[in-house]
């Protein structure tokens, strides 16, 4: 009887741990966001400057700088940065940013 109770307890604990682990993974997926900014870039050296500096901003997972449309697209972690902080980082580099809707 004691063995049966211990076995059931072990199974319940294992189910509890596995369920919580799955929930934690789901929360991480939901913490990424995307934003596109319009910036005043006009040459390839501007693009290189942004591509060299911006990946090191806290929370930035990916970025794309497009010279033809003069936009910068970010994929970032919402628990580490915000749209406002990313816009401020662009401004500090000399490129005032305005949020725009991404092209689909």
Biopython code that builds the backbone (N, CA, C, O; Angstrom):
import numpy as np
from Bio.PDB.StructureBuilder import StructureBuilder

atoms = [
    (1, "UNK", "N", (0.816, -1.195, 0.000)),
    (1, "UNK", "CA", (0.000, 0.000, 0.000)),
    (1, "UNK", "C", (0.863, 1.262, 0.000)),
    (1, "UNK", "O", (0.581, 2.217, -0.724)),
    (2, "UNK", "N", (1.934, 1.256, 0.834)),
    (2, "UNK", "CA", (2.824, 2.414, 0.886)),
    (2, "UNK", "C", (3.517, 2.615, -0.456)),
    (2, "UNK", "O", (3.745, 3.751, -0.873)),
    (3, "UNK", "N", (3.848, 1.538, -1.125)),
    (3, "UNK", "CA", (4.512, 1.621, -2.416)),
    (3, "UNK", "C", (3.573, 2.245, -3.452)),
    (3, "UNK", "O", (4.002, 3.044, -4.284)),
    (4, "UNK", "N", (2.325, 1.886, -3.397)),
    (4, "UNK", "CA", (1.327, 2.438, -4.313)),
    (4, "UNK", "C", (1.156, 3.942, -4.095)),
    (4, "UNK", "O", (1.073, 4.696, -5.064)),
    (5, "UNK", "N", (1.104, 4.374, -2.877)),
    (5, "UNK", "CA", (0.961, 5.798, -2.559)),
    (5, "UNK", "C", (2.199, 6.563, -3.028)),
    (5, "UNK", "O", (2.076, 7.653, -3.586)),
    (6, "UNK", "N", (3.376, 6.009, -2.811)),
    (6, "UNK", "CA", (4.614, 6.654, -3.250)),
    (6, "UNK", "C", (4.650, 6.755, -4.772)),
    (6, "UNK", "O", (5.071, 7.774, -5.320)),
    (7, "UNK", "N", (4.214, 5.713, -5.447)),
    (7, "UNK", "CA", (4.202, 5.714, -6.914)),
    (7, "UNK", "C", (3.235, 6.766, -7.455)),
    (7, "UNK", "O", (3.575, 7.509, -8.376)),
    (8, "UNK", "N", (2.049, 6.828, -6.894)),
    (8, "UNK", "CA", (1.072, 7.826, -7.326)),
    (8, "UNK", "C", (1.565, 9.251, -7.059)),
    (8, "UNK", "O", (1.375, 10.144, -7.884)),
    (9, "UNK", "N", (2.186, 9.451, -5.927)),
    (9, "UNK", "CA", (2.748, 10.762, -5.603)),
    (9, "UNK", "C", (3.821, 11.150, -6.610)),
    (9, "UNK", "O", (3.866, 12.291, -7.069)),
    (10, "UNK", "N", (4.675, 10.207, -6.948)),
    (10, "UNK", "CA", (5.736, 10.467, -7.918)),
    (10, "UNK", "C", (5.162, 10.825, -9.290)),
    (10, "UNK", "O", (5.659, 11.739, -9.949)),
    (11, "UNK", "N", (4.133, 10.120, -9.715)),
    (11, "UNK", "CA", (3.496, 10.396, -11.002)),
    (11, "UNK", "C", (2.849, 11.785, -10.998)),
    (11, "UNK", "O", (2.970, 12.523, -11.975)),
    (12, "UNK", "N", (2.175, 12.139, -9.928)),
    (12, "UNK", "CA", (1.545, 13.453, -9.830)),
    (12, "UNK", "C", (2.586, 14.582, -9.846)),
    (12, "UNK", "O", (2.376, 15.609, -10.491)),
    (13, "UNK", "N", (3.686, 14.394, -9.151)),
    (13, "UNK", "CA", (4.753, 15.399, -9.143)),
    (13, "UNK", "C", (5.340, 15.547, -10.544)),
    (13, "UNK", "O", (5.593, 16.664, -10.997)),
    (14, "UNK", "N", (5.556, 14.428, -11.229)),
    (14, "UNK", "CA", (6.104, 14.473, -12.586)),
    (14, "UNK", "C", (5.155, 15.205, -13.532)),
    (14, "UNK", "O", (5.608, 16.008, -14.347)),
    (15, "UNK", "N", (3.872, 14.951, -13.444)),
    (15, "UNK", "CA", (2.888, 15.648, -14.274)),
    (15, "UNK", "C", (2.872, 17.145, -13.990)),
    (15, "UNK", "O", (2.774, 17.958, -14.909)),
    (16, "UNK", "N", (2.969, 17.498, -12.729)),
    (16, "UNK", "CA", (2.987, 18.911, -12.346)),
    (16, "UNK", "C", (4.203, 19.615, -12.932)),
    (16, "UNK", "O", (4.079, 20.717, -13.467)),
    (17, "UNK", "N", (5.369, 19.000, -12.840)),
    (17, "UNK", "CA", (6.605, 19.594, -13.360)),
    (17, "UNK", "C", (6.531, 19.738, -14.874)),
    (17, "UNK", "O", (6.901, 20.785, -15.404)),
    (18, "UNK", "N", (6.069, 18.728, -15.576)),
    (18, "UNK", "CA", (5.978, 18.783, -17.025)),
    (18, "UNK", "C", (4.980, 19.836, -17.493)),
    (18, "UNK", "O", (5.221, 20.514, -18.492)),
    (19, "UNK", "N", (3.883, 19.977, -16.794)),
    (19, "UNK", "CA", (2.874, 20.977, -17.154)),
    (19, "UNK", "C", (3.427, 22.384, -16.973)),
    (19, "UNK", "O", (3.211, 23.240, -17.831)),
    (20, "UNK", "N", (4.123, 22.641, -15.897)),
    (20, "UNK", "CA", (4.701, 23.968, -15.664)),
    (20, "UNK", "C", (5.793, 24.290, -16.675)),
    (20, "UNK", "O", (5.921, 25.441, -17.095)),
    (21, "UNK", "N", (6.573, 23.308, -17.069)),
    (21, "UNK", "CA", (7.636, 23.522, -18.049)),
    (21, "UNK", "C", (7.041, 23.909, -19.397)),
    (21, "UNK", "O", (7.568, 24.796, -20.070)),
    (22, "UNK", "N", (5.968, 23.269, -19.797)),
    (22, "UNK", "CA", (5.301, 23.588, -21.059)),
    (22, "UNK", "C", (4.757, 25.011, -21.024)),
    (22, "UNK", "O", (4.884, 25.738, -22.010)),
    (23, "UNK", "N", (4.157, 25.424, -19.919)),
    (23, "UNK", "CA", (3.635, 26.780, -19.789)),
    (23, "UNK", "C", (4.749, 27.818, -19.861)),
    (23, "UNK", "O", (4.555, 28.880, -20.452)),
    (24, "UNK", "N", (5.888, 27.542, -19.286)),
    (24, "UNK", "CA", (7.012, 28.471, -19.328)),
    (24, "UNK", "C", (7.500, 28.654, -20.757)),
    (24, "UNK", "O", (7.865, 29.763, -21.146)),
    (25, "UNK", "N", (7.511, 27.589, -21.542)),
    (25, "UNK", "CA", (7.945, 27.697, -22.926)),
    (25, "UNK", "C", (6.949, 28.517, -23.737)),
    (25, "UNK", "O", (7.360, 29.287, -24.605)),
    (26, "UNK", "N", (5.662, 28.374, -23.481)),
    (26, "UNK", "CA", (4.650, 29.159, -24.184)),
    (26, "UNK", "C", (4.808, 30.647, -23.879)),
    (26, "UNK", "O", (4.633, 31.475, -24.773)),
    (27, "UNK", "N", (5.128, 30.998, -22.659)),
    (27, "UNK", "CA", (5.285, 32.398, -22.287)),
    (27, "UNK", "C", (6.470, 33.025, -23.009)),
    (27, "UNK", "O", (6.393, 34.191, -23.393)),
    (28, "UNK", "N", (7.553, 32.297, -23.205)),
    (28, "UNK", "CA", (8.713, 32.840, -23.899)),
    (28, "UNK", "C", (8.376, 33.169, -25.347)),
    (28, "UNK", "O", (8.855, 34.174, -25.873)),
    (29, "UNK", "N", (7.585, 32.368, -25.986)),
    (29, "UNK", "CA", (7.216, 32.593, -27.379)),
    (29, "UNK", "C", (6.430, 33.891, -27.510)),
    (29, "UNK", "O", (6.597, 34.605, -28.498)),
    (30, "UNK", "N", (5.597, 34.207, -26.565)),
    (30, "UNK", "CA", (4.737, 35.374, -26.639)),
    (30, "UNK", "C", (5.472, 36.675, -26.314)),
    (30, "UNK", "O", (4.887, 37.748, -26.468)),
    (31, "UNK", "N", (6.710, 36.623, -25.879)),
    (31, "UNK", "CA", (7.420, 37.818, -25.455)),
    (31, "UNK", "C", (8.167, 38.518, -26.578)),
    (31, "UNK", "O", (8.815, 39.533, -26.324)),
    (32, "UNK", "N", (8.107, 38.028, -27.795)),
    (32, "UNK", "CA", (8.751, 38.680, -28.924)),
    (32, "UNK", "C", (7.751, 39.589, -29.629)),
    (32, "UNK", "O", (6.569, 39.267, -29.747)),
    (33, "UNK", "N", (8.249, 40.727, -30.093)),
    (33, "UNK", "CA", (7.403, 41.666, -30.841)),
    (33, "UNK", "C", (8.211, 42.226, -32.005)),
    (33, "UNK", "O", (9.430, 42.071, -32.067)),
    (34, "UNK", "N", (7.510, 42.875, -32.918)),
    (34, "UNK", "CA", (8.148, 43.470, -34.083)),
    (34, "UNK", "C", (7.694, 44.918, -34.211)),
    (34, "UNK", "O", (6.571, 45.272, -33.855)),
    (35, "UNK", "N", (8.604, 45.751, -34.733)),
    (35, "UNK", "CA", (8.273, 47.154, -34.977)),
    (35, "UNK", "C", (9.098, 47.636, -36.164)),
    (35, "UNK", "O", (10.226, 47.190, -36.377)),
    (36, "UNK", "N", (8.519, 48.553, -36.932)),
    (36, "UNK", "CA", (9.210, 49.153, -38.080)),
    (36, "UNK", "C", (9.239, 50.661, -37.888)),
    (36, "UNK", "O", (8.227, 51.279, -37.558)),
    (37, "UNK", "N", (10.418, 51.245, -38.100)),
    (37, "UNK", "CA", (10.594, 52.687, -37.993)),
    (37, "UNK", "C", (11.009, 53.260, -39.337)),
    (37, "UNK", "O", (11.754, 52.635, -40.090)),
    (38, "UNK", "N", (10.522, 54.445, -39.624)),
    (38, "UNK", "CA", (10.982, 55.212, -40.777)),
    (38, "UNK", "C", (12.127, 56.091, -40.293)),
    (38, "UNK", "O", (11.988, 56.802, -39.297)),
    (39, "UNK", "N", (13.268, 56.047, -41.000)),
    (39, "UNK", "CA", (14.437, 56.837, -40.615)),
    (39, "UNK", "C", (15.001, 57.545, -41.843)),
    (39, "UNK", "O", (14.734, 57.153, -42.980)),
    (40, "UNK", "N", (15.772, 58.578, -41.599)),
    (40, "UNK", "CA", (16.323, 59.375, -42.704)),
    (40, "UNK", "C", (17.720, 58.878, -43.088)),
    (40, "UNK", "O", (18.720, 59.557, -42.852)),
    (41, "UNK", "N", (17.771, 57.687, -43.680)),
    (41, "UNK", "CA", (19.042, 57.170, -44.182)),
    (41, "UNK", "C", (19.092, 57.405, -45.687)),
    (41, "UNK", "O", (18.077, 57.306, -46.376)),
    (42, "UNK", "N", (20.291, 57.717, -46.191)),
    (42, "UNK", "CA", (20.373, 58.010, -47.617)),
    (42, "UNK", "C", (21.602, 57.437, -48.307)),
    (42, "UNK", "O", (21.852, 57.741, -49.473)),
    (43, "UNK", "N", (22.378, 56.609, -47.601)),
    (43, "UNK", "CA", (23.555, 56.038, -48.249)),
    (43, "UNK", "C", (23.892, 54.680, -47.622)),
    (43, "UNK", "O", (23.442, 54.372, -46.518)),
    (44, "UNK", "N", (24.683, 53.876, -48.331)),
    (44, "UNK", "CA", (25.066, 52.563, -47.801)),
    (44, "UNK", "C", (25.866, 52.638, -46.498)),
    (44, "UNK", "O", (25.811, 51.706, -45.695)),
    (45, "UNK", "N", (26.604, 53.721, -46.273)),
    (45, "UNK", "CA", (27.359, 53.812, -45.018)),
    (45, "UNK", "C", (26.421, 54.020, -43.826)),
    (45, "UNK", "O", (26.728, 53.595, -42.712)),
    (46, "UNK", "N", (25.292, 54.665, -44.055)),
    (46, "UNK", "CA", (24.278, 54.786, -42.994)),
    (46, "UNK", "C", (23.756, 53.405, -42.616)),
    (46, "UNK", "O", (23.607, 53.094, -41.434)),
    (47, "UNK", "N", (23.481, 52.584, -43.615)),
    (47, "UNK", "CA", (22.995, 51.223, -43.389)),
    (47, "UNK", "C", (24.022, 50.432, -42.594)),
    (47, "UNK", "O", (23.675, 49.751, -41.628)),
    (48, "UNK", "N", (25.293, 50.521, -43.001)),
    (48, "UNK", "CA", (26.360, 49.794, -42.298)),
    (48, "UNK", "C", (26.472, 50.238, -40.844)),
    (48, "UNK", "O", (26.669, 49.414, -39.951)),
    (49, "UNK", "N", (26.346, 51.544, -40.610)),
    (49, "UNK", "CA", (26.428, 52.069, -39.248)),
    (49, "UNK", "C", (25.320, 51.485, -38.375)),
    (49, "UNK", "O", (25.572, 51.039, -37.255)),
    (50, "UNK", "N", (24.092, 51.491, -38.895)),
    (50, "UNK", "CA", (22.963, 50.954, -38.135)),
    (50, "UNK", "C", (23.098, 49.453, -37.912)),
    (50, "UNK", "O", (22.827, 48.956, -36.819)),
    (51, "UNK", "N", (23.516, 48.734, -38.951)),
    (51, "UNK", "CA", (23.672, 47.280, -38.820)),
    (51, "UNK", "C", (24.804, 46.911, -37.875)),
    (51, "UNK", "O", (24.799, 45.824, -37.297)),
    (52, "UNK", "N", (25.768, 47.798, -37.712)),
    (52, "UNK", "CA", (26.883, 47.522, -36.805)),
    (52, "UNK", "C", (26.540, 47.812, -35.349)),
    (52, "UNK", "O", (27.002, 47.106, -34.453)),
    (53, "UNK", "N", (25.742, 48.834, -35.106)),
    (53, "UNK", "CA", (25.473, 49.280, -33.733)),
    (53, "UNK", "C", (24.204, 48.687, -33.111)),
    (53, "UNK", "O", (24.206, 48.321, -31.936)),
    (54, "UNK", "N", (23.134, 48.592, -33.885)),
    (54, "UNK", "CA", (21.827, 48.235, -33.312)),
    (54, "UNK", "C", (21.692, 46.797, -32.805)),
    (54, "UNK", "O", (20.931, 46.572, -31.865)),
    (55, "UNK", "N", (22.389, 45.815, -33.377)),
    (55, "UNK", "CA", (22.225, 44.462, -32.834)),
    (55, "UNK", "C", (22.653, 44.331, -31.369)),
    (55, "UNK", "O", (22.267, 43.379, -30.690)),
    (56, "UNK", "N", (23.443, 45.278, -30.890)),
    (56, "UNK", "CA", (23.927, 45.203, -29.518)),
    (56, "UNK", "C", (23.014, 45.905, -28.521)),
    (56, "UNK", "O", (23.303, 45.919, -27.325)),
    (57, "UNK", "N", (21.931, 46.478, -28.991)),
    (57, "UNK", "CA", (20.937, 47.048, -28.080)),
    (57, "UNK", "C", (20.276, 45.908, -27.312)),
    (57, "UNK", "O", (20.010, 44.844, -27.872)),
    (58, "UNK", "N", (20.019, 46.131, -26.055)),
    (58, "UNK", "CA", (19.427, 45.116, -25.190)),
    (58, "UNK", "C", (18.074, 44.655, -25.734)),
    (58, "UNK", "O", (17.204, 45.480, -26.014)),
    (59, "UNK", "N", (17.896, 43.348, -25.884)),
    (59, "UNK", "CA", (16.616, 42.784, -26.309)),
    (59, "UNK", "C", (16.430, 42.610, -27.802)),
    (59, "UNK", "O", (15.464, 41.971, -28.218)),
    (60, "UNK", "N", (17.316, 43.153, -28.627)),
    (60, "UNK", "CA", (17.171, 43.033, -30.079)),
    (60, "UNK", "C", (17.551, 41.621, -30.507)),
    (60, "UNK", "O", (18.658, 41.156, -30.235)),
    (61, "UNK", "N", (16.627, 40.944, -31.177)),
    (61, "UNK", "CA", (16.878, 39.594, -31.663)),
    (61, "UNK", "C", (17.229, 39.591, -33.144)),
    (61, "UNK", "O", (18.017, 38.758, -33.593)),
    (62, "UNK", "N", (16.644, 40.523, -33.914)),
    (62, "UNK", "CA", (16.883, 40.581, -35.353)),
    (62, "UNK", "C", (16.545, 41.990, -35.831)),
    (62, "UNK", "O", (15.722, 42.681, -35.230)),
    (63, "UNK", "N", (17.190, 42.403, -36.918)),
    (63, "UNK", "CA", (16.845, 43.683, -37.519)),
    (63, "UNK", "C", (17.165, 43.654, -38.996)),
    (63, "UNK", "O", (18.029, 42.909, -39.458)),
    (64, "UNK", "N", (16.438, 44.492, -39.726)),
    (64, "UNK", "CA", (16.670, 44.643, -41.160)),
    (64, "UNK", "C", (16.605, 46.128, -41.473)),
    (64, "UNK", "O", (15.644, 46.813, -41.124)),
    (65, "UNK", "N", (17.653, 46.612, -42.142)),
    (65, "UNK", "CA", (17.704, 48.004, -42.560)),
    (65, "UNK", "C", (17.501, 48.030, -44.064)),
    (65, "UNK", "O", (18.238, 47.377, -44.802)),
    (66, "UNK", "N", (16.495, 48.786, -44.529)),
    (66, "UNK", "CA", (16.181, 48.858, -45.953)),
    (66, "UNK", "C", (16.408, 50.281, -46.452)),
    (66, "UNK", "O", (15.683, 51.206, -46.087)),
    (67, "UNK", "N", (17.427, 50.435, -47.293)),
    (67, "UNK", "CA", (17.787, 51.750, -47.811)),
    (67, "UNK", "C", (16.733, 52.302, -48.765)),
    (67, "UNK", "O", (16.456, 53.501, -48.746)),
    (68, "UNK", "N", (16.143, 51.446, -49.597)),
    (68, "UNK", "CA", (15.178, 51.936, -50.589)),
    (68, "UNK", "C", (13.901, 52.476, -49.944)),
    (68, "UNK", "O", (13.361, 53.490, -50.387)),
    (69, "UNK", "N", (13.424, 51.807, -48.912)),
    (69, "UNK", "CA", (12.208, 52.295, -48.236)),
    (69, "UNK", "C", (12.532, 53.158, -47.018)),
    (69, "UNK", "O", (11.631, 53.709, -46.386)),
    (70, "UNK", "N", (13.828, 53.273, -46.689)),
    (70, "UNK", "CA", (14.296, 54.071, -45.545)),
    (70, "UNK", "C", (13.623, 53.642, -44.247)),
    (70, "UNK", "O", (13.101, 54.464, -43.494)),
    (71, "UNK", "N", (13.649, 52.325, -44.005)),
    (71, "UNK", "CA", (13.040, 51.777, -42.795)),
    (71, "UNK", "C", (14.014, 50.858, -42.063)),
    (71, "UNK", "O", (14.954, 50.310, -42.639)),
    (72, "UNK", "N", (13.745, 50.719, -40.769)),
    (72, "UNK", "CA", (14.474, 49.765, -39.931)),
    (72, "UNK", "C", (13.423, 48.912, -39.233)),
    (72, "UNK", "O", (12.548, 49.431, -38.539)),
    (73, "UNK", "N", (13.520, 47.600, -39.422)),
    (73, "UNK", "CA", (12.594, 46.646, -38.802)),
    (73, "UNK", "C", (13.330, 45.925, -37.678)),
    (73, "UNK", "O", (14.463, 45.478, -37.859)),
    (74, "UNK", "N", (12.691, 45.814, -36.527)),
    (74, "UNK", "CA", (13.255, 45.123, -35.373)),
    (74, "UNK", "C", (12.359, 43.966, -34.954)),
    (74, "UNK", "O", (11.134, 44.064, -35.015)),
    (75, "UNK", "N", (12.980, 42.875, -34.532)),
    (75, "UNK", "CA", (12.313, 41.837, -33.753)),
    (75, "UNK", "C", (13.000, 41.891, -32.398)),
    (75, "UNK", "O", (14.222, 41.779, -32.311)),
    (76, "UNK", "N", (12.211, 42.064, -31.339)),
    (76, "UNK", "CA", (12.803, 42.281, -30.023)),
    (76, "UNK", "C", (12.021, 41.568, -28.930)),
    (76, "UNK", "O", (10.874, 41.162, -29.118)),
    (77, "UNK", "N", (12.680, 41.427, -27.777)),
    (77, "UNK", "CA", (12.072, 40.787, -26.615)),
    (77, "UNK", "C", (11.412, 41.877, -25.762)),
    (77, "UNK", "O", (12.073, 42.812, -25.311)),
    (78, "UNK", "N", (10.113, 41.743, -25.552)),
    (78, "UNK", "CA", (9.371, 42.775, -24.834)),
    (78, "UNK", "C", (9.733, 42.862, -23.360)),
    (78, "UNK", "O", (9.493, 43.888, -22.723)),
    (79, "UNK", "N", (10.306, 41.803, -22.812)),
    (79, "UNK", "CA", (10.696, 41.863, -21.410)),
    (79, "UNK", "C", (12.057, 42.534, -21.217)),
    (79, "UNK", "O", (12.474, 42.772, -20.083)),
    (80, "UNK", "N", (12.755, 42.840, -22.320)),
    (80, "UNK", "CA", (14.082, 43.463, -22.214)),
    (80, "UNK", "C", (14.148, 44.865, -22.797)),
    (80, "UNK", "O", (15.040, 45.630, -22.430)),
    (81, "UNK", "N", (13.239, 45.229, -23.692)),
    (81, "UNK", "CA", (13.251, 46.561, -24.283)),
    (81, "UNK", "C", (11.857, 46.948, -24.746)),
    (81, "UNK", "O", (10.924, 46.146, -24.689)),
    (82, "UNK", "N", (11.729, 48.181, -25.202)),
    (82, "UNK", "CA", (10.439, 48.697, -25.681)),
    (82, "UNK", "C", (10.652, 49.417, -27.012)),
    (82, "UNK", "O", (11.785, 49.667, -27.424)),
    (83, "UNK", "N", (9.553, 49.740, -27.669)),
    (83, "UNK", "CA", (9.619, 50.510, -28.910)),
    (83, "UNK", "C", (10.288, 51.857, -28.669)),
    (83, "UNK", "O", (11.079, 52.326, -29.488)),
    (84, "UNK", "N", (9.969, 52.461, -27.554)),
    (84, "UNK", "CA", (10.511, 53.776, -27.230)),
    (84, "UNK", "C", (12.026, 53.727, -27.059)),
    (84, "UNK", "O", (12.731, 54.635, -27.499)),
    (85, "UNK", "N", (12.525, 52.682, -26.427)),
    (85, "UNK", "CA", (13.976, 52.547, -26.242)),
    (85, "UNK", "C", (14.675, 52.309, -27.582)),
    (85, "UNK", "O", (15.778, 52.808, -27.806)),
    (86, "UNK", "N", (14.043, 51.558, -28.459)),
    (86, "UNK", "CA", (14.630, 51.335, -29.783)),
    (86, "UNK", "C", (14.646, 52.631, -30.590)),
    (86, "UNK", "O", (15.624, 52.919, -31.281)),
    (87, "UNK", "N", (13.580, 53.407, -30.508)),
    (87, "UNK", "CA", (13.538, 54.697, -31.197)),
    (87, "UNK", "C", (14.600, 55.637, -30.629)),
    (87, "UNK", "O", (15.227, 56.390, -31.373)),
    (88, "UNK", "N", (14.798, 55.592, -29.326)),
    (88, "UNK", "CA", (15.820, 56.411, -28.688)),
    (88, "UNK", "C", (17.219, 55.997, -29.147)),
    (88, "UNK", "O", (18.081, 56.852, -29.348)),
    (89, "UNK", "N", (17.448, 54.702, -29.314)),
    (89, "UNK", "CA", (18.745, 54.219, -29.795)),
    (89, "UNK", "C", (19.019, 54.726, -31.207)),
    (89, "UNK", "O", (20.147, 55.104, -31.524)),
    (90, "UNK", "N", (17.996, 54.735, -32.052)),
    (90, "UNK", "CA", (18.145, 55.275, -33.402)),
    (90, "UNK", "C", (18.452, 56.774, -33.348)),
    (90, "UNK", "O", (19.302, 57.273, -34.086)),
    (91, "UNK", "N", (17.756, 57.470, -32.475)),
    (91, "UNK", "CA", (17.956, 58.911, -32.331)),
    (91, "UNK", "C", (19.382, 59.223, -31.858)),
    (91, "UNK", "O", (19.997, 60.175, -32.340)),
    (92, "UNK", "N", (19.903, 58.440, -30.932)),
    (92, "UNK", "CA", (21.272, 58.645, -30.435)),
    (92, "UNK", "C", (22.304, 58.448, -31.535)),
    (92, "UNK", "O", (23.378, 59.048, -31.493)),
    (93, "UNK", "N", (21.993, 57.621, -32.509)),
    (93, "UNK", "CA", (22.912, 57.403, -33.631)),
    (93, "UNK", "C", (22.757, 58.487, -34.708)),
    (93, "UNK", "O", (23.481, 58.484, -35.704)),
    (94, "UNK", "N", (21.822, 59.400, -34.507)),
    (94, "UNK", "CA", (21.634, 60.500, -35.447)),
    (94, "UNK", "C", (20.533, 60.280, -36.466)),
    (94, "UNK", "O", (20.484, 60.970, -37.484)),
    (95, "UNK", "N", (19.648, 59.326, -36.206)),
    (95, "UNK", "CA", (18.564, 59.014, -37.131)),
    (95, "UNK", "C", (17.226, 59.061, -36.396)),
    (95, "UNK", "O", (16.774, 58.043, -35.873)),
    (96, "UNK", "N", (16.589, 60.234, -36.349)),
    (96, "UNK", "CA", (15.275, 60.313, -35.697)),
    (96, "UNK", "C", (14.305, 59.307, -36.333)),
    (96, "UNK", "O", (14.232, 59.179, -37.556)),
    (97, "UNK", "N", (13.571, 58.605, -35.480)),
    (97, "UNK", "CA", (12.721, 57.513, -35.960)),
    (97, "UNK", "C", (11.250, 57.801, -35.704)),
    (97, "UNK", "O", (10.870, 58.394, -34.695)),
    (98, "UNK", "N", (10.435, 57.356, -36.664)),
    (98, "UNK", "CA", (8.984, 57.444, -36.532)),
    (98, "UNK", "C", (8.429, 56.061, -36.829)),
    (98, "UNK", "O", (8.751, 55.463, -37.856)),
    (99, "UNK", "N", (7.589, 55.552, -35.923)),
    (99, "UNK", "CA", (7.016, 54.214, -36.110)),
    (99, "UNK", "C", (6.055, 54.230, -37.294)),
    (99, "UNK", "O", (5.242, 55.143, -37.439)),
    (100, "UNK", "N", (6.162, 53.206, -38.135)),
    (100, "UNK", "CA", (5.273, 53.051, -39.290)),
    (100, "UNK", "C", (4.737, 51.631, -39.317)),
    (100, "UNK", "O", (5.284, 50.731, -38.680)),
    (101, "UNK", "N", (3.656, 51.444, -40.068)),
    (101, "UNK", "CA", (3.103, 50.109, -40.265)),
    (101, "UNK", "C", (3.990, 49.369, -41.256)),
    (101, "UNK", "O", (4.332, 49.919, -42.303)),
    (102, "UNK", "N", (4.368, 48.130, -40.945)),
    (102, "UNK", "CA", (5.222, 47.381, -41.886)),
    (102, "UNK", "C", (4.469, 47.032, -43.162)),
    (102, "UNK", "O", (3.257, 46.818, -43.152)),
    (103, "UNK", "N", (5.217, 46.981, -44.259)),
    (103, "UNK", "CA", (4.613, 46.565, -45.534)),
    (103, "UNK", "C", (4.382, 45.073, -45.513)),
    (103, "UNK", "O", (5.214, 44.309, -45.024)),
    (104, "UNK", "N", (3.243, 44.662, -46.048)),
    (104, "UNK", "CA", (2.927, 43.230, -46.055)),
    (104, "UNK", "C", (3.121, 42.646, -47.421)),
    (104, "UNK", "O", (2.902, 41.451, -47.618)),
]
sb = StructureBuilder()
sb.init_structure("model")
sb.init_model(0)
sb.init_chain("A")
sb.init_seg("    ")
for serial, (resi, resn, name, xyz) in enumerate(atoms, 1):
    if name == "N":
        sb.init_residue(resn, " ", resi, " ")
    sb.init_atom(name, np.array(xyz, "f"), 0.0, 1.0, " ", f" {name:<3s}", serial, name[0])
structure = sb.get_structure()
